[in-house]
Amino acid sequence: MKASSVWTSIVQVFNFLSFSPNEAEVAQQKPISYNHHHPLAKPTAGPGPKIAVTQDGAGNFFHGNTPLVQEFSSGMVYDPNDFKFVPLRHQGEERSYVLHGSPVVGTPRNGQEGVEGGLDCHYPNMVDWEPCYTPENRTCWIKQKVEGGKHIDISTDYEDPAEVPEGITRQFYLEVSEQPIAPDGTTMEHGKVFNRRYPGPWLEACWGDWIEVTVKNNLRWNGTSVHWHGIRQFESFQHDGVNGITECPIAPGDTFTYRFRALQYGSAWYHSHYSLQYGDGLLGPITIYGPSTANFESNEAFRPLLLSDWNHRSVFEDWPLMMESGAAPAMTNILINGTGQFGYGPKPDKYTIWLDDKRAHMLILVNTAVDTTFVFSIDDHQLEVIEMDFVPIQPYNTTNLKIGIGQRYHVLVHGLHEPYKAERYGNYWMRAVPARKCSKFAYGPDEQMGIVRYNRTYAPGNWNKTWGNIPNPLSEPPLYNISCADEPYERLKPFRPWTVGNPVNIDKDTEDPYTLPNNTRYIFDVGMMPSGGPNGTGPYIPDDKSYTRWNMHDAPFRINFSDPTLLALDRVDDLIKQSHLDVITLPNATSDQWIWLVITAPDKIPTKGERIFFPAAHPMHLHGHDFAILRQSEQNWYNDSEINHIGEGEYLKPSMLNCDNPLINCENPPRRDVALLPATGYLVIAFKADNPGIWVVHCHIAFHASSGLAMQIIENAHLIPDVMKDDKEMIEESCKSWREWHGNEMNHWDWHHPKHFQDDSGV
């Protein structure tokens, strides 16, 4: 697919308005009774009907006939009257209070970028509750006022929607456009961005809120879809944002509104799931405010730090290079929150944060790369890790943190007691080092990604250039291992424990799992295989010859943009027969039953089939679920008689693949939504069959996913129609728009050869 740099009109945005509560007016508000309910049931005063946000030709926003304003920093659109009594942000010292018997929780946003003070998390329907979230106690969120009343806190089961607090609806408006961008001082002509920014706006919401995001596609040559990475999408799979599976792509000029509930809390990112698009800039952070497993000071939570690799070519220019060579293209640079330095001439300043000595600060780290695992550190500082992905964990300390693509961590950085004694100027390097064998750069990138300063003299607005150059840090990094791996398994202990049950999808009497029907398999070999070509099978492009593509199941994955799986469930048997759709079915499983998957990375050509394996680690991501990591091994699964090696698969045959096996950890194993498949090793993961939908499993190295390293799981297909019934008409209308646009070959970047339009897997 061809990149384009068409510049469309600038989106008009508005500074948000703020109001302070007026007690006389507040007293006139009528409290609403709080009732527990299922999140998809019609609540007493919950999300209400979904109405798409619209924008007129002058750039004004509307929700129905109600005019809205937009907060530039977050993309949030809202009616100022809705925040007359409870301000959108508290703008100052972090504070929580009770309004007419219902709690308002203030969140701790640091003011270095924008306004001091985070969102006010309002729970208007939870009468007779009060906030309990403070700098002295970050583990509690809200509690009932009565003696011995219930607490909603770090121990609450957020997998159970009835236990999650009932928030409000927050709406956002994102425009997808093309423009040249120069995040490191060198222009990349074919940038693709949300709201004319890279990275996109920081979406912020509160635990229990409903989130609605209207996305408009202004691209010339591409459709788009937006995936909310890590969001569980409980009974809302149709809003997962994976074109060809949960929707058709959003056609150029069209809009689509996503809606889901924030049952989890923590941080993640949103990104395009249309082909390779996010590698050109279509990504941004998202934070759901909630409790933490350790305390930190008031207003000391920083904007998420997005760690990205970067090229000065479009990923759509890199893609044909990979097809020809069979290897992912080398990257050029590293960015932190869209800031880096490259080459000669003017370039952005290093990304900088200011710490206070002796105070605890929270950093949010997100790996948004296309091909790189990072090792993050701050010279001379300890990192206290308190959350991974959307899972609070028992805190542990480390000097460095390995972060795979798609993974996220919340960490506390404790300000030094004598920052100027350790380093003369009180400045320290913040480093993002590419992990060895989990990265590929044409030459050594700038690993000194940012600066931590204690001297606020150098803060913007304070520094007078007549004083001379701002001193760079002189600090040296500690020695640590930068090999390709996840964080040590034994350190990742979820705060709220799970006990995993035995697999419902594995028959212990099966002698050879490879004899199972493809759609019921539980073991998947990551590898490469020749596919396509003039005499090949499957709809692969290019097809002038047979190309080697990645895959993990039946064939290299390739979806049909115009025929998404959720609209084809009446043809499941036909879908299963199409090997390139890689369908796994999990029918008639109950919500308390466990599904186990084994994903292997053989170090040689396996004895079964014609698959080839190139030794590389793969960050494997599952949509719709947190999964438990029952085993993560660097040992090979297969036997190798040449070196007299007995593969661990011999000890994990179907009859032994259960919780009684000492190799398997079923008692509170690490759980997350991205885990690294070690090169030549394997993963055993498990999840509950409690979320009917169509979910994709894929490698999060973007070039590998586009090559075909993905498959889809249809979970309890008989329950899916009821889940998506309220949105089916909207999805069908969006597909109609897409088919009309795609049906006009003049809209294709290569209209002389329209079948070239989709030259990768589509995801």
N, C-alpha and C positions, 0 to 999 in steps of 0.2 A: 504494500500500500504506500502511496506517495504522500510525503509530508507537504504541507502548504503553509505559506506565511501571509495569508490574507488578513489584513487588519480591518476589523469591523469597528463600529462606533463604541466609544468609551461608555461603560455602564455608569449611570449616575447613582451615587450612593449618598447616604445622609449620615451625619453624625447622630449618635443616639442621644435621646433626651433623658434627663434624669429628674426624679422628683423625690422629695423627702416626705415621709408619712406625716399627714396632718391628723392629729388625734381626734379632732371633732368630726372630720370626715370619716376616719376609720371607724368611729363608734357607730356610724350609720350603716355599716356593712352588716348584712345578715349572714350569720354563720351557716354552713351547710354540713349536715351530718355525714360522718365518714362511714362507709361500708366497705368491707372486704368483698372483692369480686374477682372473677377470672379476668385477665387483661383484655380478652377479646369480647367479653360480654359488655353490654351497654351500661356504663357506670352511672351513678346518680349525677355526678358532675365530673366526668372524665374528659376524654379527648374530643368528644363531639364528632359531627360529620366531617369527613375529609373534603376540604375545598382547596383546590390548587391556587397557589399564589400567582397572580398575573402582573404584568408590567405593561404600561401603555407606552406610546411612542415618545413621550417626554421623559421616560425613565421612572415614573411614579409607580409604586407598588400598591396592590389591592388584594384583599382577602374577601372575595365576593364584592360587595360595594364599600367595604371598610378600607379607608386609606391606611397604609402602613409606612413606616420608616425603616431604613436598614442601617444596622451597626456595621461599619466598614470592617472592623477587625475580625468579626465572627461570621459575617454574612447573614446574621439573624434579622428577620423582618418581624415587626410587631406593631401593635396598636399602642401608642403611648398611654392611652387611657387605662389599658390593662395593668400598667405599672404605676398608677397614680399613688396608690397606698403602699405598695411594696415595690421599691425601685428595682429596676433590672439589675443594677450593681450597687453595692453599698458605698463605693467611692471613698475609701478611707480605711480606718482601722477595721480589721475583721470583726464582725459582730453578728450575733444571732439573737432572736427575740421571739416573743409570742404575739400574734396578731389575732384578736378575737378568738382566742382559745386554740389557734392552729399554729404550728411551728414555721419559722423562717430561719433557715440555716445559712449563715454567711460563709463563703468559701475563701481560701487563702491565696489570692493571686498577687504575685509580686508586681510592683508598678514600673519595672524598668522598661517595659515596652507597653506604653499606653497607660491606662488608668489603674491606680492602686486599688486593690479590692476586687474579688471575683463576683460571680453570680450570687444573687439571693435565691436560695432554693426554697420555694414556697410550696407548702402542702395545705391548701385551703380547705380540703375536705376532711382533714384529719384533726377534727376538733378534740380538745382535751389531751393533745400531745404537746410536747415541748422539745426544743433542741437540746442535745447534750454533747455536741461536737465542739470542742474547744482546743486551743493549743496545748492545754494540759491533759486532754483526753481525746485523742484522734480516733480511738477505737469505737466510740459511740456516735450515733447519728441523731436519732430522735427517740423519745421514750414517753410512755403514758405518765400523766401527772399523778395518778393515784398511787398510794403506797404499795410497793411490790408490783407495780404495773410492768407491762411488757416493754422490752427494749428492742429497737431495730438497730443492729450494730454489726461489728465485724464478724460475729458468729452467726448472723442470720443466713438462712438458706436462700440465696438469691436464685437458685434453680427452681424454687417454688414461687410462682407469681403472686400467690396469696400472701406471701410474707414480705413482699417488696412494698415500700411506701408509695402512695398514690400522688404523683406530682402533677404538673401542668403540661400543656402542649406547647412546644417551642418549634417555631417555623423558620426555615432558612431558604435562601434563594441563591442558587449557584449558576453562573453562566460559563459555559465551556467555549473558549475562543482560542484563536491562533495569534501568536505574535512573537517576534524575535525577543529573546531574553539573554542576559549576560550575567548570570549569578556569580561568576568568578572573574569578571572583567573581559572575557572573550565572548563574543556574540554567537549564540546558537540560533540560526535563522528560523528553525521550524518548531519553536516552542509551542506548547499547548497548556493552557492555564485555566484555573478557576478564578472568576471575578478579576481578571487582569493582574493576578498576583501569583508569584511562585516563592514558596509553597502557597497553596490555597488558604482561605480563611480558617482560623482555629474555631471549629465548631465546639460549643460548650453547652452542656445540659446537666441535669441533676438526676441522681438515682431515682428511678420510678417515673421520670418524665416520658411523655410521648414526643417523638421527634418526627417532624415532617420536613422533607427537603424537596423543593421543586428544582429540577435541573433543566436548563435550556441549552440546546446544542446549536452553537453558532459555527461549527466546523464546516469547511467546504467539501472535503472529500471523504470524511469518515462519519460513521455513526458513533455512538458512545453509550456506555452504561456505567453506573457508579456503584462500587461495592464498599460496604461499611465493614472493614476488615475486623474480624474478631467478634462483631456483634452477633449474639446467639440467634437472633431472628426467631424467637420462640413463636411458633404458629403464625409466622409472617414471612415464610421462605420466599414468597413472590416479590418481596422487596429486597432480596439479597443482592441484586444488581449484577447478575452474570448473564450477559446476552447469549442467546442460543440455548439457554437452560431455563432461567426464570423470567425472561422477557426477550422481545426483539430489541435490537439496538434502538436508541433514540435517534430518529432521523434528523438530519440537518434542518434547522428551523423549527423543530418540534420540542415539546416539553414533556416531562414525566415527573410525577410526584411519588416519592418513597415515604413510607410511614412504618415506624417500628417503635417498640418500647424499650427504654433503657433499664433492663432488668439487672444488668451487671454494672459495675462501676470500675473506674480506672481509665486507662488511655489507650488509644489505637490510632488508626489513620484511615482515611477514605481515599479511594483511588479508582481510576478507570479500570474496568475489566474487559475493555474492548481491545483485543490484540495486545500490542506493546505500548499503547498510548501513555501509560503512566510514566514510562521512561523518558518522555519528552516534557514532563512537568505536571501532569494531571494527578496531583495528590495533595493532601493536606492533613493536619492533625485533628483528632477529636478526643475530648475529655468528658467523661461522665463523673461528676463529683460524688464522692462517698467517703466512708471511713478508711482509716489506714491502720497498719499494725504497729506503728511507732509514732511518737510525737515529734512535731517540729514547730517552729515559732510562727507567730501571727504574720500573715501575708508573705510567707516565704516559700510559696510554690511558684516555680518558673514556667514560662511558656514551654511546651514540649520541644525538645531538641531532636530534629529530624536529621538522621545521618544518611547521606545518599552518595552513591557513586555517580559520575557524570561524564558525558562525552560532549564534544562540540559538533558532532554529527547527530542527526535524528536517529532514533532507534529503527525507524523504517528504512533508513539508509544502511544501518548496520545489519539488518535482517538478511538481505541477500548475500552479504559477505559471510555470514554464518552458514547459510545453506551451501555455499560453494566450498567452504573450508571444513565444515563439520564441527567447528569450535566456536564458542562464544567470543564476540569481539573484545579486544582489550579496551578497558576504560581509561579515561584521561585524568580525572581529578576526583576529589572528595569535597562534598559540601556539607555544612551544618546549617540547618534552617535556610537553605538556599543561598548560603554565603561561602565563598571560597576565594582563592587567589591563584591566578595562572598567568604565566608569561610576563612580558615587559609592559610598561605603560600603566595608566591609571587602573586601579583595581579596588574592590571594596576593602574596608577595614576588616580585620579578624573579628569573628563573632565573639562578643565579650559579655560576661556577666559579672556583677559585683556582689561579693559576699561580705558578711559581717563576722568579725572574729567572735568566737565562742557561741555562735548561734547555729541551729540546725536548719538547713534549707532542703527543699525537695526538688529534685530534677526528674524530668520525665524523658526517657530515652527511647527513641523509635527508629528502627532500621527500615528505611524506605528505599533501599537500593534495588537494582535490577540484577546484580551479579556478585555482591560482596558481603561477606560476614565481617563485622568490625569488632575490634577489642578497644573498649573505651576506658579512659583513665584520666585523672587529674593529678599532676605531679604533686607528691608529698601529701596527698589527701586519701583518706579512707572513704569508701562508698558503703553505706548500709543499705542493703537491698531489701525492699519490703513488699514488692509486688512484681509478678511476671505476667505478661499478657493481661487478662482481666481477673487474675487469681491472686488474692492476698496471700502472702507466705510468711512463715516465721522468719524474722529478720536475721541476716547474717552479714558479716563484714568482709570486704575484699578490697584490694588495691586496683583491680581491673575487672572488666565485665565483658564477656563474650556475648554478642548480640547478632543472631542470625536474621536473615531477611524476613521481615514481617513481625519479628519479635519486639516486645516492649518491656521495659522495666521502669518501675518507680524506685528511686534511690534517694537516700538522705546523704547530704554532704555536710559534715560538721565543720564549721569555721575554725581555723587554727587559733590557738590561744596567743601565739606570738608570730603572726604572719610575716612581719618585717624582719624578724630575727632569722627565719629560715631562708628568706630571699630578700635581698636588699630593698627592692622596690615593692615587695608584697604582691608580685605578679607571678602567675603560674600557668604553664601550658595545659590546655585541655586537648587530649589526643584521641584521634580515631584512627587506629592502625588496622590496615587490612589483614585479616587472618591468613596465615600461610596455607596455600592449597584451597582456600575458599575465596579467592580473588584473582583478578587478572588485570594488570595495568601495563600500558605500553612502556612506562618508565615510572620510577618512584614518585608517587603522589605526595602532596604536602600533608604530612600526618599531624602537624601542629595546627589542629583545626580551629582552636579557639583559645581565648585567654580568660582566666579567672583573676580578677583584681580585687584587692582590698582597699586600695586608695581611691576614694571617690573624687579626688581632684581631677582624675582623668575621665570622669563620666561626661556624656554629652551635655553641653551647656555650661560646664564648669571649666573645661580646659581652654586655656588661652594659647593659641598657636605661637605666640611670641616667646613662650617658655621653652620652645624647642621640641624635638621629637618625643612622643610618648614612649617610654622605655618598654621594650619587649621583655618577656620573661627570660630568665637565665637558668630556669630549673631544668633538671635532668630527670628522665623517666626512671622508675624502678625497673629492675629486670623481671620480666614475667613471660609466661608461655603464650605464644601467639599462634599455636597450632589450630587447625580447623576443628572446632568442637562446640557443643553447647556448654553452658555452665555446668559444673560438676553435678551429677544426678542427685547425690546424697544431700546437697545443699538446698534443693528446691522442694521444700516441705510446705504444702498448702496449709494455711491456718485452720480452715475448716476441713476436717478430714473426710475422705471418701474411702469406702470399702468396696472394691470392685468385685462383681460376681462372675461366675464362670460363663463362658461364651454360649449364646443360644444359637449361633450360626455355624458352629463347628461340630460335626458328627464324629465322636471319638472312634467310631468303627470304620471311618474312611481310611483305607490303607494308603492311597495316593491322592493327595488333594488336587493334583493336576488332572485327574479324571472327572472332577466335578464339572457340571455345566458352567460356562464362563460367567454367566450372570449370578452365580451363587458362590463363586470363589472367595476365599478369604486370604489367600497368599498372592502377592504381587511382586514381580521381579522388575526392578528399574533397569533399563538398558536401552540400546539403540538397535534399530533394524532398518534395512533397506525397504523403501516403500515408494509407491507411485511409479512414474515412468510410462512410456507408451503402452506397455503390456501389463501394467500394474493394476491393482484393485484399489478402490477407495477414491474419494474426490480430492486428491492431493494436487496442489499447485505450488511450485512449478512441476510440470510433468514431462519435460523434455528428456529426462532420464530418471533413473532410480536414485533418490536421495536418501541419505541416512538420517533418520529422525528418532528423537527420544520417545519412549513410551513406557507404560508400567502395567498394562493389562493385555488387551486383545490386539490392539494395533495403535499406531500413533493417533492421538485424539484429534478430532476435527468436528466442530459443531456446525449446524446450519443456522445462520443468523435469522432467516425468515421462517423457520419452523422450530421454535423453542420447545424444549421437552415438556414444559408444564401444559402446553396446549395440545400435546400429542399423547397424553396418557391413555387414551382409548386405543392407541396403537403400540402398546408397550412391547408386545411380542415382535412387532416389526422393528422397533428400535433396538431390541436386543440382538437381532440378526445382523444389524449394521455394525461391523466390528469397530469402525472408526468412532462410534459414539460411546464405546466402552461403558456400557450400562451394567451396574451391579444392582440387584433388587433385594430388598429386605422386607418381605411381606409378612403381615400378621404377627409382628413382634410387639410385645407389650412394653409399656413405658418403664417397667422395672427390670427389663431384660438387657443384657449387655452384648454388644457387638464387638468382636475382636478382629483386628486386621493385622496381618504380617506383611511388612514391606521390606524387601531385600535388595541389597546392592552387591551382586556377585563380583568376584575379582577376576573372573575368566568367563569364557563362553559356557553357559550352563549346559548340563546334559540334556535338558528338555528344551527343544525348540532351537531356533536359529538366532537368538538374540545376542547382541554384542554388548559388552559393558566397558565404558570408559571410566576409570576410577576417579570419581568425584563425589563429594558430599552434596546432599540435596536438602534444603529446608522444605519439609512437607507440611502443607497447610490444609486443614479440614474446615469447610464451612459448616455453620449451623450447630456446632457442638464444641465444647471443651472436651479434649480426650485425655485419658490417663495413659501415661507412658509406663507400660508394664515391664518393658525391657528395652534398653538402648545399648547395643553392643557393637564394638568394632571388630569382633570376630566374625569370620565368614560363616554364612548359613550352610554352605554346600561342602561336601567332601571333595578333597583334591588328592587323588592317589599319587600324583607326581611328587608331592612333597609330604606324603603320608599324613595329611591333615584330615581330621574328623570334624566336619562342620557341626555347628551347634544345632542345626536343623534336625540332627539325629536325636537330640534330646528334647525336641519340641514338636514331635510328630502329633497328629490329631489326638491320639489317645493320651498324650502327656501335656497338651496345650491347655492347662487349667491352673487354678490357683493353688493346687497342691504341689506343683512343681517348684522346687527351691530356686530355679532360675527366674521365676516370675514374681513380681512384687504387686500384690493386690491390696496391701494395707497402706493407704494414703500415699500412693505414688505421685510424682510430679504430674500436674495436669495443665494444659495450655492448648493453643490452637495451631502453633507452629513448632515442629521439632526437627532437629537435624538428623537425617539419615546418614550415618557415617559411611565414608567411602569404604567399600568392601564389607560393610557390616549389615545390620538390620535393625528394624524397629518392630516392637509389638505394642499396639495401641488399642484402647477400648473406649467405647462411648455408649451411653444409654439410648435406646430406641424410643426416645420420648419427644421427638420433634419431627412430625411428619413433613416431608418435603423432598425436594430434589437438590442434592448437595454435591458440590464438586470437591474432589481431592486433587491437589496439584503441587508440583514443585514451584517454589516462589522465586526461583531464578527465571526472570521473565522470558529469556530466550529459550529456556527448556520447556516452559509451559506452552509457548507459541509453537515449539517444535512438535509437541504432542504429549508431554509428560503430565498427563491428567486423566481422570476418569470421573464418572458421575454415579452417585448412589441415590436410588429411588427408595425412600424410606416410607413404608406403609402407604402405598399408592392409593389404597381404598379410602384413606382419610384425607387425602390431599384436596379433592374437590370442595369439601366443606370448609377447609382452611382458607382457600383463595376465592370463595364464591363472591365476596363483596368487591373484589378487584378484577375479576375475570373480564368484565366488559371494558374496563380501562386498558387492560393489557391487550385485548383484541384490537381496540382502536389504535393503540400505539403500533401494533404489528401491521395494521392496515396502512398507516402512514409510512412505515419503513418499507413495506413492499412496493408502495407506489413510488417512493423515491428511488429505491434500488432498481426498480423495473425500468427506469429511464437510463439507458446506457450512457447518455451524455453526462450523467452525474458521476461516472466512474473515472478515477484518475487515469486509467488506461482504457479509454472507451473503444479503441481499436480492437482490444482483446478483453471483452467484459468478464470472461471467466477468471482473469487474473486478479479480480477485485479482492478476493480473499486468498492470500497466499500463505496463510499460517493456520493454526488451530482455531483462532478466533477468540481465545481467552488469554 
